[in-house]
Amino acid sequence: MIVGKAAETSGGYAAAGPTSDLSATDPDFRACEKSSGDDGIAACDRAIASGKFTGRSLSYLYSDRGFVRMQKGEVDRALADLNEAARIDSTNLYAFWNRGAVYAAKGDFDKARTDFNKALALNPDTTSKARIEEALNAVTGANAPQLQAADPSVISDPSAFGEHDQE
């Protein structure tokens, strides 16, 4: 199955450096990127509440927290975070990639396709591009109905806690 294969072959963000000097050194920002589960959400909460981050860095915090919530099955809360990430920075491809996965899990394949195409339009690195294309093919093909019951993180970037690779 395409979705399962995507989960097995995904390796996370390619590291090309943090989004700002502060995000490189702030322990909560770094923990938000690298932690999972409740610890990851708590780190993201602290970093967001600190008021130290704006623009792209803040968008990444919401995107990372949304991904952790997606992994925990908190789909509606994940969607709210990913919407905020996309609103803050409309060039954050991870917001669209992960939100597309949430929409696919909810059975809204039109919105999933729209978000996957938006992520592709943002010129991801070669590895991410292949993974997004695989997710797009999954929601376009005959397997799309099976995705509604799937864990959305399977068709997303399964380790959204590394350093972000886009500037």
Phi, psi and omega in degrees: 000137183302316184298313179298320179297321179299321180293322182289328187261355183282141182237000177096187182293142171277133185279121176228012178113155180285173185276343178200166178300320181295317181294335179288333186246344183287123184295325179289321177299312181297318179294323177300318180292324193252347184265167177228175177061208183297326178297318178295316179297317180298318178296317178297317178303314181296316181295317179295314182292340183295335183075006182279345188244142177221173173053224185303318180298316179295320178300317178297323178299314178295320180296316179295317179295321177299320179295317179298317178296323178299316178298326181279356181086010178273068191297316181293320178291323176299316180299319178298316179295318182290326173298317180294319178300316180291325179294316182293318182220101183287004175250010178278095185298332181292328176299316182285321179298309182291322179295323175301321178295320178296314179300320178298317180295330178277355179087007179265078188290332177296314178293324178299312179300317180301313182290321178296319177295322177297317178300318178296323180293342181272014173056062177291165175298167187302316181294313179297320179302315180298320181291320179293318178299322178296317178295318178298316177297324180295320182277348179266331187274190183294339181279355186308315180300330179291335183292333183301326180271354185280157171293122184298335180292344179292328181254016178243197177271107191285356176222072186278029186245009178275185177289144182282141188253016177236148178248000000 
